[in-house]
Amino acid sequence: KVVHFHGIESVLDTAMLMKAADVLTKYKEVELSVNITPSSLLETDILTYLHFLPHDVRTRLCLELTEQAFYSMDDDFSSALQSLRKTGVKIALDDFGSGFSSYATLSKEVFDFIKIDGSLVQNVEQSKFKQKMIQSIVELAELDGSQIVAEFIETETERSILKRLGVQFGQGYLIHKPQPIEFALENGEYADESA
């Protein structure tokens, strides 16, 4: 909110993308996801920066956008995403199921990954409804080749159920606790994100 209040989203996004590019240049076996403000993807400087990254860096970079961004997605935004995907940059739909969800968003077919919000993952073992929702998201994602990432996995039971439902990847405290990227990379702590 502070970043938005001061109108410096693109400054922060640029700094994060530059940091990600540095890490991807140094560690050739690493892939990174970066949350980015949708409006930044319409800024010429940021788009140009992304397009001119080395190919081996672009193909290991994933930009995460919240679903809220896609409600106002116009042709320019859609074109920017498609153009980036053609260069090898991956696009992830973040926090699907967080309250803004619409299956119509999935029909835009611009996503390499769909990240299921933690609210659907928490206590999934106690809710047949959540399980059916996740299963339907997985089935729809398969139609356009998107992969599924479940957020907020904290128990082996959750991971087991998600795997059974077809979720390919996961993140959460069960898999690895957050830490500075340099620490994880320099100590060889590459987290296995398979659900």
C-alpha positions in Angstrom: 0.0 0.0 0.0 2.9 2.4 0.8 4.4 1.7 -2.6 1.1 2.3 -4.4 0.4 5.5 -2.3 3.8 7.0 -3.4 3.3 5.8 -7.0 6.6 4.0 -7.2 5.4 0.5 -8.3 7.5 0.6 -11.5 10.6 1.6 -9.5 10.2 -1.3 -7.2 9.3 -3.7 -10.1 12.4 -2.6 -12.0 14.6 -3.1 -9.0 13.1 -6.6 -8.4 13.5 -7.6 -12.1 17.1 -6.4 -12.1 17.8 -8.4 -9.0 16.2 -11.5 -10.5 18.2 -11.1 -13.7 21.4 -10.9 -11.7 20.6 -14.1 -9.8 19.5 -15.9 -13.0 22.8 -14.8 -14.7 24.9 -16.1 -11.8 23.0 -19.3 -11.1 22.3 -21.0 -14.5 20.2 -23.9 -13.0 17.8 -21.6 -11.1 14.3 -20.5 -12.1 12.7 -17.5 -10.4 9.2 -16.1 -10.0 8.7 -12.3 -9.4 5.5 -10.6 -8.4 5.0 -7.6 -10.6 2.5 -4.8 -10.8 0.4 -5.2 -14.0 0.7 -1.5 -14.9 4.5 -2.0 -15.1 4.1 -4.4 -18.0 2.7 -1.5 -20.0 5.7 0.7 -19.4 8.0 0.8 -22.4 11.2 0.8 -20.3 10.3 -2.3 -18.4 9.0 -4.2 -21.5 12.2 -3.2 -23.4 14.3 -4.4 -20.4 12.6 -7.8 -20.3 12.8 -8.2 -24.1 16.5 -7.6 -24.1 17.4 -9.9 -21.3 19.6 -12.8 -22.5 17.4 -15.7 -23.8 18.7 -18.1 -21.1 17.6 -15.6 -18.4 14.2 -14.9 -19.9 13.3 -18.6 -20.2 13.9 -19.0 -16.4 11.9 -16.0 -15.4 8.2 -16.1 -14.4 6.2 -13.0 -13.8 3.4 -13.4 -11.2 0.3 -11.3 -11.6 -2.8 -11.3 -9.3 -6.1 -12.2 -10.8 -7.4 -8.8 -10.0 -5.3 -7.4 -12.8 -7.1 -9.4 -15.4 -10.5 -7.9 -14.7 -9.3 -4.8 -16.5 -7.2 -6.5 -19.0 -7.5 -4.7 -22.3 -6.0 -5.6 -25.7 -2.7 -3.8 -24.9 -2.2 -5.7 -21.7 -3.1 -9.0 -23.4 -0.7 -8.2 -26.2 2.1 -7.4 -23.8 1.7 -10.7 -22.0 1.6 -12.7 -25.3 4.7 -10.8 -26.6 6.6 -11.7 -23.4 5.5 -15.3 -23.5 6.9 -15.5 -27.1 10.3 -14.4 -25.8 10.3 -17.2 -23.2 9.1 -15.3 -20.1 6.5 -17.3 -18.2 3.3 -15.8 -16.8 1.7 -17.0 -13.6 -1.8 -16.2 -12.3 -1.3 -15.6 -8.6 -3.7 -16.2 -5.7 -6.4 -17.9 -7.8 -9.3 -18.5 -5.4 -8.6 -15.6 -3.1 -11.9 -13.9 -3.5 -11.6 -12.3 -7.0 -11.7 -15.6 -8.8 -13.5 -16.2 -12.0 -13.1 -19.1 -14.3 -13.4 -16.7 -17.1 -9.9 -15.5 -16.2 -8.6 -19.0 -16.9 -10.1 -18.8 -20.4 -7.7 -16.0 -21.4 -5.1 -18.7 -22.1 -2.1 -16.5 -21.3 -0.8 -18.5 -18.2 2.0 -20.9 -17.9 1.2 -21.4 -14.2 -1.9 -21.0 -12.1 -1.2 -20.5 -8.4 -4.0 -21.7 -6.1 -4.5 -19.4 -3.2 -3.7 -20.8 0.3 -7.3 -20.2 1.4 -8.3 -23.3 -0.8 -5.3 -25.3 0.5 -5.8 -24.8 4.3 -7.6 -27.7 5.8 -8.3 -29.2 2.3 -8.6 -32.6 3.9 -11.8 -31.5 5.7 -13.5 -30.0 2.7 -14.8 -32.0 -0.2 -15.9 -28.7 -1.7 -12.3 -27.4 -1.7 -11.1 -30.6 -3.2 -13.6 -30.5 -6.0 -12.7 -26.8 -6.7 -9.0 -27.7 -6.9 -9.7 -30.7 -9.1 -11.7 -28.5 -11.5 -9.0 -25.9 -11.6 -6.5 -28.6 -12.5 -8.7 -30.0 -15.2 -9.2 -26.6 -16.8 -5.5 -25.8 -16.6 -4.7 -29.0 -18.5 -6.8 -27.8 -21.4 -4.4 -25.0 -22.2 -1.2 -26.6 -20.8 -1.0 -24.5 -17.7 0.7 -26.0 -14.6 -0.7 -25.7 -11.1 1.1 -24.4 -8.0 -0.6 -24.7 -4.6 0.3 -22.1 -2.1 0.5 -22.3 1.7 1.2 -26.1 2.1 1.9 -26.7 5.7 1.1 -30.4 6.3 2.0 -33.7 4.6 -1.8 -34.5 4.5 -2.4 -31.3 2.4 0.5 -32.2 0.1 -0.7 -35.7 -0.3 -4.3 -34.7 -1.2 -3.0 -32.0 -3.6 -0.8 -34.5 -5.4 -3.8 -36.9 -5.7 -5.9 -34.0 -7.2 -3.2 -33.4 -9.9 -1.4 -30.4 -8.4 2.2 -30.4 -9.9 4.0 -27.9 -7.7 3.6 -26.4 -4.2 5.0 -23.8 -1.9 4.6 -23.2 1.8 6.3 -23.8 5.2 6.2 -27.6 4.7 8.5 -27.3 1.6 10.7 -24.4 2.8 10.5 -21.3 5.0 11.1 -17.9 3.4 14.7 -16.6 3.4 16.9 -14.3 1.4 17.6 -15.8 -2.0 21.4 -15.4 -1.6 21.4 -17.5 1.5 19.5 -20.3 -0.2 21.5 -20.3 -3.3 25.0 -19.9 -1.8 24.3 -22.7 0.7 22.9 -25.0 -2.0 19.4 -25.1 -0.4 17.4 -25.5 -3.6 13.8 -26.2 -2.5 12.0 -29.0 -4.2 8.6 -27.3 -5.1 6.9 -30.5 -6.3 3.7 -30.8 -4.4 
